[in-house]
Amino acid sequence: MTSWPIPQPMQSALNAARKAADAGEVPVGAVIVKDGEVVAVAANATRSPPDPTGHAEMRAIRMASEELGDDRLTGCDMYVTLEPCVMCAGAIAHARIARLYYGASDPKGGGVEHGARVFEQEQCMHVPEVYTGMGEEEAAELLRAFFKARR
C-alpha cells in the first residue's frame, strides 16, 4: 500500500463519493483537473436516473468535455476513489487523460491493475500515467461501510 498525502482534488472526489452513498449509489467520486483548476466533479449516478454508464469517471469526462469544449482532455488529470472499470478505463484512454490517480484497488471489477488491464493492451490508443493508493484507506472504508449496511 502506498502512503500518499491526500491533495484537494482527491478530497473532493472522496466528498463526491460520500454524497453518492447518501443518495444510495455506490460511493465513487471523480474529479478532473486542468492546469491546477478543477473542471469537473462527479459521483456515481447509475440508479437515478437509471444509467449503467453513470459511473463517476464517465460523468466527470462528459462534464469536463463540455466545460472545455473538447472531446480530448489532453493535459487533464483525473482523481477517482476506486480503480476504474474496463468501461471507464477505455473512456479515460479515448479522452486522452494525462494522469490517473485512484484510491482503492478493485480486484473484482477493476480494469487498470486487475481484470482486462486496459492500458496494457496493444490496442489501447493512449496510456495515462497511473498512480494508485491515493486516499486508499478512506475510499475503501466508504465502500466497506456502504456494502455492509446493505447486507
N, C-alpha and C positions, 0 to 999 in steps of 0.2 A: 504494500500500500504506500502510495506517495503522499507525503505531507506537504500540502500547499497552503500558502496564505490564501484566504478567500477574497478575491477582488470584488469590487462593487458589481460588475456585470453578473458574476455568479451569485452574489447575494440577491440580485434582482430576479434571477432565474429561480432561486430557491423560494423567494416570496411568491412568484407566479405559481410554483408547484403547490405551495400551501393553499393558495386561492383555488386551485383546481381541486384539491382534496376537499375543501369546504363545499365545493359545488358537486361533489360526488364523482369527480373524474379522477383517474389515476394521476397521482401527483408528479407531474413532469412539467418543468418550465424551461423556456429557451429565450435567449437574448442575442441579438445581433448588434455588433458594434462596428462602426467605420470611422477611422481617424479619431478614435477616442470618444466618439459620440454614440450613444445608444440610438439605434434607428428602429428597433422592433423588440417588443417584449410579448411573449405569448405563453399560454398554458395549454395543456391538453384540453380538447373540447370535442370528444368523439360521441358523446351521448346526447347532447342538446345544443344545436340540432344534431340528429343522428348523422355522423360523417366519419367513416372509417379512416379517412385521410386527415382528420382533425388533430393529428399529433402536434405537440408544441413546436417541433422543428419545422414542420410543413407550414404551420400558421405563421411562424416568425419569418420564414423565407418569403411567403406571399406578402406579408406586411412590409418587409424591407424592400422587396422589389417594387412595390407600389410607391413607397416613400422616396426611393432613389430613382424611380423611373427607368429601371433597367432590370432585365432578367439575369444579368451577370452581376453577381455580388463580389466582384474582384476586390480584393483588399479588405474584405469584411471578416470579422471573427465571429464565431458562434460559441456561446456558452450554453450548455444544456445539462440538466441534472442527472440524466440517465443516458447510458450508451445508446446511440441511435440504432433503430431497427434497420433492416435492409431497405425499406421504402425511403426512410429519411436519409440514410447514408447515400442512396442514389440521388436524391434531390440535392443534397449538400454538394456532391460532385458536379451535378448539372449546373448548379448555381455558382460554381467556382469559388466557394467559401475558402478563404486563405488558411485559416486556422480554426480547429475544432477543439474546444476544451469541454470535457464532460466529467461528471462526478462519479456516480455509481456504475459499475460494470453490470451487464445484463447477460449472464451465461445462457439464459433460456431464449431470449428474443433479440439479443444484440446482433448487429451486422457489421461491427467495426473490428473488435478483437475476438468476437465469437461468431458462430454460425458462418454465414457466407463470406465474411471478411471482405466486404465490397471494395475497399480501397486497395486490396492486394491483388485484385483481378486484373488481368491483362487488358480487358475491355474497358476498364474504368477510365473515363475521359480526363479526370482531374483528381489529384490526390492532395487533400489538405494536410497541413502539419497537424498531428493529433497529439493532444496532451490529456492524460487520464488522471483521475483521482482528485481533482479539484472540487472540494466540497463533498467528497465521497461519503463521509460519515453522516452528515446532515441529510443528504439526498437518500441514502439507504434507510435511515431511520424514518423519514417521511413515508417511504414505500412500505416498510415493515408495519408501521402503525396503521396505515390505510388498509392493507390487506388483512391484518389481524382483526381489525374492527368488523370485517365483512365475513369472517369465518365462523 
